[in-house]
């Protein structure tokens, strides 16, 4: 059985080939092994956003922010996810949080 990192790599290869649904399935498999695997949540957020499945993308982006609350990049990615979903006030709030973290303010 592949571990979460192997599944993540397999998903990355599938995503590069344009096989987004298959990549998402691999990442979901990884999350069954470790529901706190932030990289899988981040990748799912990107994939679901590309597929136009914005609510799922947002859910995974929010999970990344929960798992990595001090990482400005997590909140920047959350902002992009909200933007793609047309949720501009939420996107601006997430970006403000990212900037605060970058400046060392929590």
C-alpha positions in Angstrom: 0.0 0.0 0.0 1.3 3.4 -0.9 1.9 5.9 1.9 0.5 9.5 1.8 3.6 10.9 0.2 3.6 8.3 -2.6 -0.1 9.0 -3.2 0.6 12.8 -3.2 3.3 12.2 -5.8 1.0 10.0 -7.9 -1.7 12.7 -7.7 0.8 15.3 -8.8 1.7 13.3 -11.9 -1.9 12.8 -12.7 -2.6 16.5 -12.3 0.3 17.3 -14.6 -1.3 15.0 -17.2 -4.6 16.9 -16.9 -6.3 14.0 -15.1 -7.8 16.1 -12.4 -10.5 13.7 -11.2 -8.0 10.9 -10.9 -5.6 13.1 -9.1 -8.4 14.1 -6.6 -9.1 10.4 -6.0 -5.5 9.8 -5.1 -5.5 12.7 -2.7 -8.7 11.6 -1.1 -7.0 8.2 -0.6 -4.1 9.9 1.1 -6.5 11.7 3.4 -8.1 8.4 4.4 -4.7 7.5 5.8 -4.0 10.9 7.3 -6.8 13.4 7.5 -4.3 16.0 8.7 -2.0 15.8 5.6 -2.0 19.5 4.7 -0.3 19.1 1.3 -3.2 16.8 0.2 -5.8 19.4 1.3 -3.9 22.1 -0.4 -3.7 20.2 -3.7 -7.4 19.2 -3.5 -8.2 22.9 -3.1 -6.4 23.7 -6.3 -7.8 20.8 -8.2 -11.4 21.4 -7.1 -11.0 25.1 -7.9 -9.9 24.2 -11.4 -12.9 21.8 -11.8 -15.2 24.6 -10.7 -16.1 22.8 -7.5 -15.7 25.9 -5.4 -17.3 24.8 -2.2 -15.1 21.7 -2.0 -12.1 23.8 -2.9 -12.9 26.3 -0.1 -13.4 23.5 2.4 -10.0 22.1 1.7 -8.3 25.5 1.7 -9.9 26.2 5.1 -8.6 22.9 6.4 -5.1 23.9 5.3 -5.4 27.1 7.3 -6.6 25.2 10.3 -3.6 22.8 10.1 -1.1 25.6 9.3 -2.4 28.6 11.1 0.9 30.5 11.1 1.8 30.0 7.4 1.1 33.1 5.3 1.1 31.0 2.1 -1.9 29.0 3.4 -3.9 32.2 3.7 -2.7 33.5 0.4 -3.9 30.3 -1.2 -7.2 30.6 0.7 -7.5 34.1 -0.8 -7.0 32.8 -4.3 -9.6 30.1 -3.7 -12.1 32.6 -2.6 -11.3 34.9 -5.5 -12.0 32.0 -8.0 -15.3 31.4 -6.2 -16.2 35.0 -6.6 -16.1 35.6 -2.9 -14.2 38.9 -2.9 -14.7 40.1 0.7 -13.6 36.7 2.0 -10.6 36.8 -0.3 -9.6 40.2 1.0 -9.9 39.0 4.6 -7.7 36.0 3.9 -5.1 38.1 2.2 -5.1 40.5 5.1 -4.4 37.6 7.4 -1.5 36.5 5.2 0.0 39.9 5.3 -0.3 40.1 9.1 1.5 36.7 9.4 4.2 37.9 7.0 4.8 40.9 9.2 5.0 38.7 12.3 1.7 39.8 13.7 -0.8 37.1 14.7 
